[in-house]
Amino acid sequence: MNSLRRRALCSLTLLALCAGWADAGTIEGPQGTAGEAPVAPYPFLPIDSIRAPVVKSVPYPNGAMYISRGITGTFMGGKRGVNNEAFLFQWQGELSYYYTPNFSGGLSFRIIAGEPNTQQQKIFNRYFAHARFHKAWDKTAVYLGPQIGVGNINILTDSLKHSKALDPIKNTKPTLGLDFGGGWRFSQYLGATCGSNMEYSLVDEEGVGTTNALNLHVSPGLALDVLALTDGLRELVPAFYINAEFQSGFLISQKSGRRADVAYVLGVGLAF
């Protein structure tokens, strides 16, 4: 009988100890009022894990690029030829500021010059102001926007030095254009770009008139993402590309007829 009582007392003691251990080792969380099992808290999810993927950068034609916010700059150089004429040097650059992820504006230039040792040195300068509207996805981005171009901008100051004012429309050769294109990062290191530019000149080759010119250009190219090759530059710049591009276009004018031109350019693009 005593042994039976001792066994019962030991069983009650073990049950009491197990109940105490269960209370001390419960998972943190709200307790039920009627002795329910404790409820585990909801896991904490960082806000970045539930957002849509952020587009870092996508290469654009002419050495440009897409970023959500910031400043982009590019410089390219190469050779350019018109019809059967000798190839000339071409330098071009662009500086853009992204006000929002969907809108940017900036300035660009293009300089075409002959060989320094030639007897007839040719230099053509063009300057542009552009505004672009963007649409970007994970690996692709496209843009569309107007463009205004002028040449020989020093003609405005020269006209103030002479008694007879020069014609600013004739000498600056203003143009109105529509610029559109995009880029696609088809791999971690490379991207394909393609752009088109329709530029309408307010003057022709001879002077001011209604028989103006329409310039059409298509610029396919490839871009190498330098940041994909090294991690050291990621802390300095948000985007860095090396671009190679082929530019092909033709000029349609009622007076001068059709004139084709091609250019091969290579350059770099940076974002800040």
Salt bridges, closest charged atoms under 4 A:
ASP48 OD1 - ARG51 NH1 3.41
GLU94 OE2 - ARG132 NH1 2.93
ASP179 OD2 - ARG132 NH2 3.19
GLU199 OE2 - ARG126 NH2 3.68
ASP204 OD2 - LYS255 NZ 3.65
GLU205 OE2 - ARG259 NH2 3.81
ASP225 OD2 - ARG185 NH2 2.81
ASP231 OD1 - ARG234 NE 3.52
ASP261 OD1 - ARG80 NH2 3.66
ASP261 OD1 - HIS217 NE2 2.83
